[in-house]
Every structure is written in structure tokens, then in C-alpha cells.
Amino acid sequence: MRIRVALPALLALIITSLAHAQDWKEGTNYFPVIPAQPTDVPAGKIEVAEIFSYACPFCAQVNPLIQQLKKSLPGNAQLVFVPASFNAYEDWPMFQRATCTAQTLGIFDRTHDAMFDAVWKTGELAISDPKTHALKNPLPTIEDAARYYNHISGIAVDKFLAASKSFSVDAAMRRSDALVRAYHVGETPTLVVNGKYRITGQSAGGMPQMIELAKWLVAKESKALSKKRP
């Protein structure tokens, strides 16, 4: 099936990205994922994956830019979210389970921003004391997260907790961990374009540059896909 993309949107993406095209260097600003990984979007779509955690302060800072990226992507590209768990010291496994549960229950999109706020603004799921910056003891639990999801989405606490312990959520967590390893992700936030290219704020030269580089790689992939179509 041929995927149709709104021409003005695609042209705007390509023109904006080409402004930086001469600056982006593979191996310096972005890195190939070897081997390239299968994507989780419909055939013909270009996947942009953010590897993140609600407990990551830099992910919270970049989230407004990620939301702008989501809105600016052309019709043949889709943003997905992969929760990381590799920092157990700061409660990342719990937040990964909460994220996978929200995704399984279909409430992720409407609760995503609020979860960052709960950790870094309102403190309802804070992992550290705002004055001393010391880690809380105990850290937030999945029960705490379930109560907060009930507050922001109306989902019953017992329903959220039951889903959080389900086989489908356990499988989603294992898949997220496998992707993080396969992508060779060592920090968050990280963007992976179409399972092929890994970008960080440091490699791109800053968080805004990371967003622009992702757009440029989407345009690059769009061009490659258009050449393959009959």
C-alpha cells in the first residue's frame, strides 16, 4: 500500500532539516544502530522512539520539545516511547512498570505530561527531597503510582494494579529492556530513528539540536523510502 504524506508538511520538514544537513556527521552527532532493529509502527511508517524515564530530570526538561517534535512530524512518521529501567537506584524499574501499564490500559497519552509533573513539580511521586536533593526512603511504589493515575485519569486503583502485574506488562517491560540494550543506550533521553540511528543531546550539541537532528533523519528516511516505492 502506498503511504500518502501531505506535501507541504514534508517539504517544511525537509527544508528545516536541510539547514543543518552539512553539520550532522554520522559517528559524531548520531550513531548507527548495529544491527538495525525492527520498529513497532505500521508498514511504511518511520518510527521515532524516545528512550526515557519519568525519574530522569533531563527527560522532564526535554519533554516540551519532544511534544513539539510529535506535532511537527509528517504523516509518515510516528513517535513512540520506550521506558528505561537501568537506574534502579532512582526507582526507574517502578516507573517503567507504571509506564508499560499505562500504555497497556490506553491511558498513556493523556497522563504522560502529568507524570513528569508528579515527579518534578508537584512532588506527588518525587524521588528526591526538593531542598536537600537526597533520595527519598522509601521511594514511590507502584501502589503510589496507581493512586496517582486514578487521580489524573479516573482509572480504578485495583484495575491499574492488576494490569501492572499482568503477563502483558511483564512482556512489555522485557521488550523495552531488550530494545534499550539493542539500541546501545547509555543515557536518557535518547532518540532512535527508525531503529537505525541513535541520538543524544550531547552528541547533537544540545537538546534543541537533538530534535532538529531527529527531523533531519526522518527526512533522510522519507527520501530513502520514496526511492523504494514503485
Buried (B, 14 or more C-beta within 10 A) or exposed (E): EEBEBEEEBBEBBBEBBEEBEEBBEEEEBBBEBEEEBEBBBEEEBBBBBBBBBBBBBBBBBBBEBBEEBBEBBBEBBBBEBBBBBBBEEBBBBBBBBBBBBBBBBEBBEEBBBBBBBBBBEEBBBBBBEEEEEEBEEEBBEBEBBBBBBBBBBEBEBEBBBEBBEBEEBEEBBEEBBEBBEBBEBEBBBBBBBBBBBBBBBEBBBEBEBBBBBBBBBBBBBBEEBEEEEE
